[in-house]
């Protein structure tokens, strides 16, 4: 089959499906010429074993014929024998073509670290978890739902330049060429900051002595116009800091002559973030008359303004006749900088030079530079916070007053020793001698030119980080070697370079042995770093990255306006649910039917679940009649499948077909037009869709797309249950509780969540639609298996992978397709263990 190309004119039916009698009798009259149906011109279509697009086209033809979708039901049905003959011929031709391609080119093309993998890799490689590099790099396009697919990754001069720039920033940030930090403690008393007390504070409190112990905030502006800025009096030297806040939550009652503080009835959450909205810490606000002290550690860059964000408050006008929840702050304290994240107050226990420095220079000492050293002055370092670099700018920060340098008595020998160690970790395998010499030459040249040792090494390290051996997964056609297999496993479960234990297992035991591979699989999955896999896979598979693409309309859904705490909690719930599915080895049907939710107090309120307190997610069991359970009814999913103004059965239905069932609908035909919602409330979205679907070009697709969307209509744009739509025109006046944000909406027409699936199964609500999905349990598992295989290998499953996928499904069917078992079988598969 190698390199074979068949065209219709050759009519070689014995060896190729092209020109087969079946096509001529049943397909050509619709799929011929420039005006062919669905743009499929069988007369011009070739079978080219070297062209993946050609093979994909024949795969679609095969699948539609086998499923009975083509020829259309209205046409004369072909003889079953003819269908079987054509499908077997096409099946064999496709298998042979793909297997031939795998042998010569490998299953996965040349795959590069995507921006997330690059950032996490350098954080781990340099032991510098504060590095922010992802935003510097151009995003990769998505294919089959993921951005780590080799076939669509591009390489351009701009990309290479950005990767070089990011490497410079990472290396310079990791050096931390400063004298040992000397932590100091600074405290800001909020009662001394008049701006926190309001414009009329002088009239109210008269003098400083009259000011209260607590400064209460009873509203959060939720925008950048009036943030609760905190004076940052710390040293603001880049490093680790301990933050402490004395605060309390209470109901503030100002209905009488004197202000009263009552016990809160709802938990309050606050954030400390930078003016650039980088969150340093999130915490539950302590309750009780004395409040409490909240403490957390975070990395602080140079010159970062800080803000206190009342995450559970809104900006509604306060009805003073009704008590309102507030957050009070006494003082805010910053201690640091410290050498490492532990922020141990015993400076002697703080390692210096830092761990990131040691990854680059080992045990070489750091000393002040002087002219007597006879080295050139240390070069300025690239700013590690990258704020300006998003626009491609190059900024540097000033070196400390005592310019530091790395001291080496045997610079050439030290350079080679350190470089070999670094290259082994960076290349994820032992480097070849030619590679070491190539990179070492940069360092030797700098040493000869009297550069400080760190400046000579910077160039060599940058050469390593910009090498294809670091940026690309080095894989040869056929079975992966032990180091390449270690790399693939680590990037699947940790999204980063293999650790020392995994590399050692590859070197001494060999990961080709099933027992060793499974032992390392279990170790990596049990580690907290597996959370990166849960977040990245779920974020791409379920499109959580689109969570901020739309915002609920402030007039129709005022209770959600700028509720960042709810949005973040919603994403966390979905990621945590997927994590539970994998770690607890739950069945694949959990995707649509779980007997639990992962919620905090804010989500529990949205879902009408009682007894949940605090911002931390908790696993809560659901009653059998709950509409919740599974991804479909989670807030994050219902938000990304709405447009902010109203819900959309089309968006939601297409999402279910694609992301849950793995049967994505065809793109809308040209000129199909959008369906504009009627916010006046005169018609429902169902009515509008009914009119739209009268057009023949739209009806067939909407018969598949709309029913799943209708089943989810009882959930609003953030996932709260509703019986009626909201409108800005017709309807009854809504009752909005006091001290809630005021909207302009009215209660509109009732929701109808019934429908009929494409296969003819009728349902009246989400419960019955869930039963329909459960009847397709094998397809739910197949879709999840294909998604996991794509993410794990960096290549979508082809026709040749189907037997392996079906084998995994058959082995796991009796246990309900448990998710971790499926993932294990993928790791043991030939697809995972081969290029």
C-alpha positions in Angstrom: 0.0 0.0 0.0 3.0 2.3 0.4 2.5 5.4 -1.6 -0.4 4.1 -3.5 -2.9 6.6 -5.0 -6.2 5.6 -6.6 -8.5 7.9 -8.5 -12.0 7.3 -9.7 -11.0 7.0 -13.3 -8.9 3.9 -12.5 -11.9 2.0 -11.1 -9.6 -0.4 -9.4 -12.3 -1.9 -7.2 -10.3 -5.0 -6.3 -7.7 -3.1 -4.3 -9.3 0.3 -3.5 -12.8 1.5 -2.5 -12.4 4.3 -5.2 -14.8 3.7 -8.1 -16.4 0.7 -6.4 -19.7 -0.4 -7.9 -21.4 0.4 -4.5 -20.5 4.1 -4.9 -21.6 4.3 -8.5 -25.0 2.7 -7.7 -25.8 4.5 -4.5 -23.7 7.6 -4.0 -22.5 9.2 -7.1 -25.7 10.8 -8.2 -25.6 13.1 -5.1 -21.9 13.3 -4.6 -20.6 14.2 -8.1 -19.3 17.4 -9.6 -18.8 20.9 -8.2 -22.3 21.1 -6.6 -22.0 17.7 -4.8 -23.9 17.3 -1.6 -22.0 18.3 1.6 -19.1 19.3 -0.7 -18.1 15.7 -1.2 -17.2 15.1 -4.8 -16.5 11.3 -5.1 -15.5 11.8 -8.8 -12.5 13.9 -7.7 -11.7 12.1 -4.4 -8.6 9.9 -4.4 -7.4 7.2 -2.1 -3.9 8.5 -1.2 -2.2 6.5 1.5 0.3 9.3 2.0 -2.4 11.9 2.6 -4.1 11.9 6.0 -6.9 14.1 4.7 -7.7 11.6 2.0 -7.8 8.8 4.5 -10.0 10.9 6.8 -12.5 11.4 4.0 -12.7 7.7 3.3 -13.1 7.0 7.0 -16.2 9.3 7.1 -17.6 7.5 4.0 -17.0 4.1 5.7 -18.7 5.2 8.9 -21.7 6.7 7.3 -22.3 3.7 5.2 -21.9 1.2 8.0 -24.1 3.2 10.4 -26.9 3.4 7.7 -26.8 7.1 7.7 -25.9 7.0 4.0 -27.6 6.6 1.7 -30.3 8.7 3.3 -33.4 6.9 4.7 -35.6 8.4 1.9 -33.5 6.6 -0.7 -33.6 2.9 -1.8 -31.7 0.8 0.7 -28.7 -1.1 -0.6 -28.5 -4.8 -0.3 -26.8 -5.8 3.0 -24.4 -8.0 1.2 -23.2 -5.0 -0.9 -22.8 -2.8 2.2 -20.8 -5.5 3.9 -18.6 -6.0 0.8 -17.9 -2.3 0.4 -17.3 -1.7 4.1 -14.8 -4.6 4.4 -12.9 -3.4 1.4 -12.7 0.1 2.8 -11.8 -1.2 6.2 -8.9 -3.2 4.9 -7.6 -0.4 2.7 -7.7 2.1 5.5 -6.0 -0.2 8.0 -3.2 -1.0 5.5 -2.7 2.6 4.7 -2.5 3.8 8.3 -0.3 1.0 9.4 2.1 1.7 6.5 2.2 5.3 7.5 2.9 4.3 11.2 5.8 2.2 10.1 7.5 4.9 8.0 6.5 8.1 9.8 5.2 7.0 13.2 1.8 7.6 14.6 2.7 11.0 16.2 4.4 13.8 14.2 7.1 16.0 15.6 5.6 17.3 18.8 6.7 20.5 20.6 6.1 21.6 24.2 3.0 23.8 24.1 3.0 27.0 26.2 1.6 25.4 29.4 4.0 22.4 29.2 6.9 24.8 28.6 6.0 26.9 31.6 5.5 24.0 34.0 8.7 22.2 32.7 10.9 25.3 33.4 9.3 25.8 36.8 10.2 22.2 37.7 13.5 22.1 35.9 14.7 25.3 37.6 12.8 24.7 40.9 11.2 28.1 40.3 7.4 27.8 40.8 6.9 31.5 40.5 7.9 31.7 36.8 5.2 33.1 34.5 6.1 32.2 30.9 3.0 30.9 29.3 1.6 34.3 28.3 4.9 35.1 26.5 4.3 32.3 24.0 1.9 32.3 21.0 -1.0 29.8 21.7 -1.1 26.6 19.8 -4.2 25.8 17.6 -6.5 23.1 18.8 -7.2 19.9 17.0 -9.8 17.3 18.2 -10.3 19.4 21.3 -6.6 19.7 22.5 -3.7 22.0 21.9 -1.0 19.4 22.2 -1.7 17.6 19.0 1.4 17.4 16.8 -0.3 17.6 13.4 -1.4 21.3 13.9 1.6 22.7 15.8 3.5 25.3 13.9 7.0 26.7 14.0 7.8 30.3 12.9 10.4 32.9 13.5 8.1 34.7 15.9 7.6 31.6 17.9 11.3 30.8 18.1 12.0 34.4 19.2 9.4 34.2 22.0 10.8 30.8 23.2 14.3 32.4 23.3 13.0 35.3 25.2 11.1 33.1 27.7 14.3 31.0 28.2 16.2 34.2 29.1 13.6 35.3 31.6 13.5 31.9 33.2 17.2 31.5 33.6 17.7 35.0 34.9 14.8 34.7 37.3 16.1 31.4 38.7 19.6 32.8 39.4 18.4 35.1 42.3 21.8 36.8 42.3 21.3 38.7 45.6 22.7 38.7 49.0 20.9 36.4 51.5 17.5 37.9 52.2 17.0 39.6 55.5 13.2 39.4 56.3 11.4 42.3 57.8 7.8 42.6 59.0 5.5 45.6 58.2 1.9 46.0 59.3 -0.8 48.3 57.9 -3.6 49.3 60.3 -6.7 49.8 58.3 -8.1 52.2 60.9 -5.2 54.5 60.1 -6.1 54.6 56.4 -8.8 57.2 56.1 -9.6 56.1 52.5 -11.0 52.8 53.8 -13.5 54.7 56.1 -15.2 56.7 53.4 -15.3 60.3 52.6 -17.2 61.4 55.7 -15.0 59.6 58.2 -13.8 62.8 59.9 -17.4 63.8 60.7 -18.2 60.3 62.0 -15.1 59.6 64.0 -13.9 63.1 64.8 -10.3 62.1 65.6 -7.9 59.2 65.4 -8.7 58.1 69.0 -12.4 57.7 68.1 -11.7 55.4 65.2 -13.0 51.8 65.7 -10.9 48.7 66.0 -12.4 47.2 62.9 -12.8 48.8 59.4 -15.9 47.3 57.9 -16.5 46.8 54.2 -20.1 46.1 53.3 -19.8 46.2 49.5 -17.3 45.3 46.9 -17.2 47.5 43.8 -16.4 44.6 41.6 -14.5 46.8 39.1 -11.3 48.7 38.8 -12.7 52.1 39.6 -12.4 51.9 43.4 -10.3 48.9 44.5 -9.5 48.3 48.1 -5.8 49.1 47.6 -3.4 48.1 50.4 -0.2 50.1 50.9 2.6 47.7 50.2 5.3 48.7 52.6 7.3 45.5 52.3 10.8 45.4 50.8 9.3 44.3 47.5 12.4 42.4 46.6 11.3 39.4 44.5 10.9 36.5 46.9 8.7 34.5 49.1 6.6 36.4 51.7 4.2 35.5 54.5 1.0 37.4 54.5 -1.2 37.7 57.6 -4.6 39.4 58.0 -6.6 40.0 61.1 -10.2 40.1 60.0 -13.8 39.0 60.8 -17.1 38.5 59.2 -20.4 39.9 60.6 -23.8 41.2 59.8 -23.7 45.0 60.0 -26.9 46.5 61.3 -27.2 50.3 60.9 -30.9 50.6 61.2 -30.7 52.2 64.7 -28.7 55.1 66.1 -25.7 52.9 66.8 -24.1 50.3 64.5 -24.5 46.7 65.7 -22.5 43.7 64.6 -24.4 40.5 64.4 -23.3 36.9 63.8 -23.1 36.3 60.0 -25.6 33.9 58.5 -23.4 33.2 55.4 -19.7 32.5 55.1 -17.6 35.3 53.7 -14.6 34.9 51.4 -11.8 37.4 50.7 -8.9 37.4 48.3 -5.6 39.2 48.4 -4.5 39.9 44.8 -2.2 42.3 42.9 -3.4 45.2 40.9 -2.8 43.0 37.8 -5.3 40.5 39.4 -2.8 37.9 40.2 -4.3 36.1 43.2 -1.9 35.7 46.1 -4.3 34.1 48.6 -8.0 33.1 49.0 -9.5 32.5 52.4 -12.6 32.1 54.5 -13.0 35.1 56.7 -13.1 34.1 60.4 -16.2 34.7 62.4 -16.9 35.7 66.0 -16.4 39.0 68.0 -12.6 38.6 68.0 -12.3 37.4 64.4 -9.1 35.6 63.6 -5.8 35.8 61.9 -5.5 34.3 58.4 -2.0 33.4 57.2 -0.6 32.3 53.8 2.6 32.4 51.8 3.1 33.7 48.2 5.7 34.9 45.8 5.9 38.6 45.4 7.5 40.4 42.5 9.1 43.8 42.5 6.7 46.8 42.9 3.4 45.0 43.0 0.4 47.0 44.3 -1.9 44.9 46.4 -5.7 44.8 46.8 -8.2 43.4 49.3 -11.1 41.8 47.4 -14.4 41.0 49.1 -15.2 38.0 46.9 -18.7 37.3 48.3 -20.1 40.8 48.2 -21.8 42.8 45.5 -22.0 46.5 44.6 -25.8 46.9 45.2 -27.1 49.9 47.0 -27.5 49.2 50.7 -30.9 49.2 52.3 -29.9 50.3 55.8 -33.2 49.0 57.3 -31.9 45.4 56.6 -28.6 44.1 58.1 -26.0 43.4 55.5 -23.0 41.1 55.5 -19.7 42.7 55.9 -16.0 41.9 56.2 -13.9 43.8 58.8 -10.2 44.2 58.7 -8.0 45.3 61.6 -4.5 45.0 60.1 -2.6 43.5 57.2 1.0 42.2 57.6 3.7 41.3 55.2 6.9 39.5 56.3 9.8 38.7 54.0 11.5 38.1 51.7 12.4 34.5 52.5 14.6 32.1 50.6 12.0 29.4 50.0 8.3 28.8 50.2 8.3 27.5 53.8 9.0 31.1 54.9 10.7 29.7 58.0 11.3 32.5 60.5 14.6 30.9 61.5 16.8 32.5 58.8 19.5 29.9 59.5 17.1 27.2 58.2 16.5 29.1 55.0 18.8 27.7 52.3 20.8 30.3 50.5 21.7 30.4 47.7 18.2 29.4 46.7 17.2 26.1 45.3 16.7 27.6 41.9 20.3 28.9 42.0 21.5 25.5 42.9 19.9 24.0 39.8 22.1 26.2 37.7 25.3 26.5 39.7 25.3 23.6 42.2 27.4 24.3 45.3 29.4 27.1 43.8 29.4 30.2 46.1 28.0 33.6 45.3 30.2 36.6 46.1 30.0 40.4 45.6 31.6 41.5 42.3 34.4 44.0 42.5 36.8 45.4 39.9 39.5 43.5 41.6 37.9 40.3 40.4 39.1 41.2 36.9 35.8 40.0 35.4 33.5 42.2 33.5 30.6 43.6 35.5 27.6 41.3 35.8 25.1 41.8 33.0 21.6 43.0 33.8 18.9 40.4 34.1 15.6 40.1 32.4 12.6 40.9 34.5 10.9 37.7 35.6 7.4 38.9 36.1 6.8 39.3 32.3 4.1 41.9 32.7 5.4 44.0 29.8 6.7 41.0 27.8 3.2 40.1 26.7 3.6 42.8 24.1 7.1 41.6 23.1 8.9 44.2 25.1 12.3 43.5 26.8 12.6 44.9 30.3 15.4 44.4 32.9 15.5 45.0 36.6 18.4 46.7 38.4 20.9 44.4 40.0 21.2 44.8 43.8 23.5 47.5 45.2 26.1 44.7 45.8 26.4 43.2 42.4 26.8 39.5 42.9 28.6 36.9 40.8 29.1 33.2 40.9 32.6 32.2 41.9 34.4 29.3 40.2 38.0 28.4 40.7 37.9 25.9 37.8 35.5 27.6 35.4 35.9 25.3 32.4 35.6 22.1 34.5 32.7 23.5 36.5 31.0 24.6 33.3 31.1 21.1 31.7 30.0 19.4 34.9 27.0 21.7 35.5 26.1 21.7 31.8 26.0 17.9 31.6 23.8 17.7 34.7 21.5 20.4 33.3 21.3 18.8 29.9 20.4 15.4 31.3 17.4 16.9 33.1 16.4 19.3 30.2 16.7 16.7 27.4 15.1 14.0 29.5 17.8 11.6 28.6 21.7 11.4 28.7 23.0 14.0 26.2 25.3 12.9 23.4 28.9 14.2 23.4 28.4 16.3 20.3 25.5 18.0 22.0 27.5 18.8 25.1 30.4 20.2 23.1 28.1 22.4 21.1 26.5 24.0 24.1 29.7 24.1 26.2 31.4 26.1 23.5 29.2 29.1 24.3 30.3 29.0 28.0 34.0 28.5 27.1 33.9 31.5 24.8 32.4 33.7 27.6 35.0 32.4 30.1 37.8 33.4 27.7 36.3 36.9 27.3 36.4 37.4 31.1 32.6 37.3 31.6 31.4 36.5 35.1 30.8 32.8 35.4 27.0 33.2 35.5 27.0 35.3 32.3 29.2 32.7 30.5 26.8 30.0 31.6 23.7 31.9 30.7 24.4 31.6 27.0 25.1 27.9 27.3 21.9 27.3 29.2 19.9 29.4 26.7 21.3 27.2 23.9 20.0 24.1 25.8 16.5 25.6 26.3 16.2 26.7 22.7 17.4 23.3 21.3 15.0 21.0 19.5 16.1 18.4 22.0 14.4 20.4 24.7 11.6 21.9 22.8 10.5 18.7 21.0 9.7 15.2 22.2 12.5 13.2 20.7 10.8 10.0 19.3 11.8 7.7 16.5 9.3 5.6 14.5 8.5 2.3 16.2 8.5 1.6 19.9 9.6 4.4 22.2 12.8 3.9 24.1 12.7 3.9 27.9 13.5 7.6 28.2 11.0 8.7 25.6 8.4 6.5 27.3 9.2 8.1 30.7 8.8 11.5 29.0 5.4 10.6 27.5 4.1 9.3 30.9 5.3 12.3 32.8 3.8 14.8 30.4 0.5 12.9 30.5 0.1 12.8 34.3 2.3 15.8 35.5 2.5 18.0 32.3 6.2 18.3 32.9 9.6 16.7 32.6 10.3 13.3 34.3 11.6 13.5 37.9 14.8 11.8 39.1 12.9 8.6 40.1 11.3 8.2 36.8 14.5 8.8 34.9 16.3 6.4 37.1 13.6 3.7 36.5 14.1 4.3 32.8 17.9 3.9 33.1 18.1 0.9 35.4 14.9 -1.1 35.1 13.4 -0.2 31.7 9.8 1.1 31.4 9.1 -1.4 28.6 8.3 -3.9 31.4 4.6 -3.7 32.2 5.1 -4.0 36.0 7.6 -1.1 36.1 5.5 1.1 33.8 2.4 0.4 36.0 4.3 1.1 39.2 5.4 4.5 37.9 1.9 5.2 36.6 0.5 4.6 40.0 3.2 6.7 41.7 2.7 9.7 39.4 -1.1 9.5 39.6 -1.0 9.4 43.5 1.2 12.6 43.6 -0.5 16.0 44.0 1.2 17.0 40.7 -1.4 14.8 38.9 -3.8 17.7 39.6 -2.1 19.4 36.6 -3.4 16.5 34.4 -6.9 16.8 35.8 -7.0 20.5 35.3 -5.5 20.6 31.8 -7.4 17.6 30.4 -10.8 18.6 31.8 -10.1 22.3 30.9 -9.6 21.4 27.2 -12.0 18.4 26.8 -14.9 20.2 28.5 -13.9 23.7 27.1 -13.5 25.2 30.6 -11.0 27.7 29.1 -14.0 29.5 27.6 -15.4 30.3 31.1 -14.7 34.0 30.8 -15.7 34.4 27.1 -19.1 35.6 28.2 -20.6 37.3 31.3 -24.2 37.1 32.5 -26.2 40.2 31.6 -26.3 42.5 34.6 -30.0 43.4 33.9 -31.3 39.9 33.4 -29.0 38.1 35.9 -27.8 40.7 38.4 -27.0 38.1 41.1 -24.2 36.8 39.0 -22.7 40.1 37.9 -18.9 40.0 38.4 -19.2 37.1 40.8 -15.6 35.9 40.2 -15.8 33.6 43.3 -18.7 31.7 41.8 -17.0 31.4 38.4 -13.8 30.2 39.9 -15.6 27.7 42.1 -17.5 26.4 39.2 -14.3 25.5 37.3 -12.8 24.0 40.4 -15.9 21.8 40.8 -15.6 20.3 37.3 -11.8 19.7 37.6 -12.3 18.1 41.1 -15.1 15.9 39.8 -12.8 14.6 37.0 -10.1 14.0 39.6 -12.4 11.9 41.7 -13.5 9.9 38.7 -9.9 9.0 37.9 -8.6 8.5 41.4 -11.6 6.5 42.7 -11.8 4.6 39.4 -15.5 5.5 38.9 -17.4 4.2 35.8 -17.5 6.3 32.6 -21.2 6.9 33.1 -20.3 9.3 35.9 -19.7 11.8 33.1 -23.5 12.2 33.0 -24.8 10.5 36.1 -22.9 11.0 39.4 -24.4 10.5 42.9 -22.3 13.3 44.3 -21.2 16.9 43.7 -18.0 18.7 44.6 -19.3 22.0 46.0 -18.4 24.8 48.4 -20.8 27.2 50.1 -21.3 29.4 47.1 -22.0 26.6 44.7 -24.3 24.8 47.3 -26.4 28.0 47.4 -26.6 28.0 43.6 -27.7 24.4 43.6 -30.1 24.7 46.6 -28.0 22.3 48.7 -28.0 23.0 52.5 -25.4 22.4 55.1 -22.2 23.3 53.2 -19.9 26.0 54.7 -16.7 27.5 53.5 -14.8 28.1 50.3 -13.2 24.6 50.1 -14.9 22.1 47.9 -16.6 19.2 49.6 -18.0 15.9 48.3 -21.7 16.0 49.0 -24.0 13.0 48.3 -27.1 13.7 46.2 -30.6 12.3 46.7 -31.9 10.0 44.0 -34.3 12.7 42.6 -31.7 15.4 42.3 -31.3 17.0 38.8 -27.6 17.4 39.6 -24.8 14.9 39.1 -22.3 14.6 36.3 -20.8 17.4 34.1 -24.0 18.3 32.2 -25.6 20.1 35.2 -22.5 21.8 36.6 -22.3 25.5 36.7 -19.2 25.8 34.6 -20.6 23.7 31.7 -23.9 25.6 31.8 -22.1 28.9 31.7 -19.8 28.1 28.7 -22.8 26.8 26.8 -24.9 30.0 27.3 -24.3 33.4 25.7 -24.6 35.5 28.9 -27.9 37.0 27.7 -29.9 33.8 27.7 -29.4 30.1 27.3 -29.0 28.4 24.0 -30.2 24.9 23.2 -28.1 25.0 20.1 -24.9 25.7 21.9 -25.7 23.2 24.7 -26.9 20.6 22.3 -23.9 20.8 20.0 -21.6 20.7 23.1 -23.3 17.5 24.3 -23.1 15.9 20.9 -19.4 16.7 20.6 -17.8 16.7 24.0 -19.9 14.0 25.7 -21.0 11.7 22.9 -18.2 12.2 20.5 -20.5 12.7 17.6 -20.0 16.4 16.7 -22.6 17.9 14.4 -21.6 19.2 11.0 -20.9 23.0 10.7 -23.9 25.1 9.8 -24.4 25.7 6.0 -23.5 29.1 4.6 -26.2 31.6 5.2 -27.9 29.6 8.0 -28.0 32.7 10.1 -28.0 33.1 13.9 -31.0 32.8 16.2 -31.5 36.0 18.1 -33.1 35.5 21.5 -36.3 37.5 22.3 -35.5 39.2 25.6 -38.8 41.0 25.4 -40.4 37.7 26.5 -43.0 37.3 23.8 -41.6 34.0 22.5 -39.3 31.3 23.8 -36.1 30.0 22.3 -38.0 26.8 21.4 -40.5 28.8 19.3 -37.6 30.6 17.5 -35.9 27.3 16.8 -39.1 25.8 15.4 -39.3 28.6 12.9 -35.6 28.3 12.0 -35.9 24.5 11.5 -38.6 24.8 8.9 -35.8 25.4 6.4 -34.7 22.1 4.9 -31.0 22.9 5.2 -31.4 23.4 8.9 -33.9 20.8 10.0 -31.8 17.6 9.8 -29.0 19.0 12.0 -31.3 20.7 14.5 -33.1 17.4 14.9 -29.9 16.1 16.5 -28.6 19.2 18.2 -31.7 20.7 19.8 -33.0 17.9 22.0 -30.0 17.8 24.3 -30.2 21.5 24.6 -33.9 21.4 25.4 -33.2 18.9 28.2 -31.0 21.5 29.9 -33.4 24.5 29.6 -34.3 24.3 33.3 -30.8 25.6 34.1 -30.1 29.3 33.6 -26.9 30.9 32.4 -25.0 30.0 35.5 -26.7 26.7 36.2 -29.4 27.6 38.8 -32.7 25.8 38.5 -35.6 27.7 37.0 -39.2 27.1 36.1 -39.6 30.3 34.0 -37.5 32.4 31.6 -36.6 36.0 32.4 -37.4 38.9 30.1 -36.9 42.6 29.9 -40.4 43.2 28.7 -43.4 41.0 29.2 -44.0 39.1 32.5 -44.6 39.6 36.2 -42.4 41.7 38.4 -39.6 39.8 40.1 -39.1 39.8 43.9 -35.5 40.7 44.6 -34.3 40.3 48.2 -33.1 43.4 50.0 -29.4 44.2 49.6 -29.2 42.1 46.4 -28.1 43.7 43.2 -31.1 45.2 41.5 -32.0 44.0 38.0 -34.5 45.0 35.4 -35.9 41.6 34.6 -39.4 40.1 34.8 -40.6 36.6 35.2 -41.5 35.4 31.7 -42.8 32.3 30.0 -42.5 28.8 31.5 -39.6 26.5 30.6 -40.3 23.4 28.6 -37.5 20.9 28.9 -39.1 18.1 26.9 -38.0 16.7 23.6 -37.5 13.8 21.2 -34.0 12.5 20.4 -32.8 11.9 16.9 -33.4 8.2 17.4 -37.0 8.8 18.5 -36.7 8.6 22.3 -39.0 11.1 24.0 -38.1 12.7 27.3 -39.9 15.3 29.5 -37.0 16.6 31.6 -33.3 16.2 32.5 -34.0 13.0 34.4 -35.4 11.2 31.4 -32.8 12.6 29.1 -30.1 11.4 31.4 -31.7 7.9 31.2 -31.3 8.2 27.4 -27.6 9.0 27.7 -27.1 6.1 30.1 -28.6 3.8 27.4 -25.6 4.9 25.3 -23.0 4.1 28.0 -20.6 2.4 25.6 -20.5 5.5 23.4 -19.8 7.6 26.5 -16.9 5.4 27.3 -15.7 5.3 23.7 -15.6 9.1 23.5 -13.8 9.4 26.8 -11.2 6.7 25.7 -10.6 8.5 22.4 -10.2 11.8 24.2 -7.7 10.4 26.7 -5.7 8.7 24.0 -5.5 11.9 22.0 -4.3 13.9 25.0 -1.9 11.1 26.1 -0.1 10.6 22.8 -0.4 14.0 21.1 -2.2 12.5 18.1 -5.9 11.8 17.4 -7.0 8.1 17.1 -7.0 7.0 13.4 -8.9 4.2 11.8 -5.9 1.9 12.6 -6.4 2.6 16.3 -10.0 1.5 16.5 -9.2 -2.1 17.2 -7.1 -1.1 20.2 -9.8 1.3 21.5 -12.5 -1.4 21.1 -10.3 -3.9 22.9 -10.0 -1.5 25.8 -13.7 -1.1 25.9 -14.4 -4.8 25.8 -12.0 -5.5 28.7 -13.6 -2.8 30.9 -17.2 -3.2 29.9 -18.1 -5.7 32.7 -17.0 -3.2 35.3 -18.8 -0.3 33.8 -15.8 1.2 32.0 -13.9 2.5 35.1 -12.0 5.6 34.2 -8.6 4.9 35.8 -8.6 1.4 34.3 -9.2 2.9 30.9 -6.3 5.3 31.4 -4.1 2.4 32.6 -4.9 0.4 29.5 -4.1 3.4 27.3 -0.7 3.7 28.9 -0.1 -0.1 28.3 -1.3 0.2 24.7 0.9 0.1 21.6 -0.4 3.6 20.6 1.0 5.0 23.8 4.2 3.1 23.7 5.0 3.9 20.1 5.9 7.1 18.3 
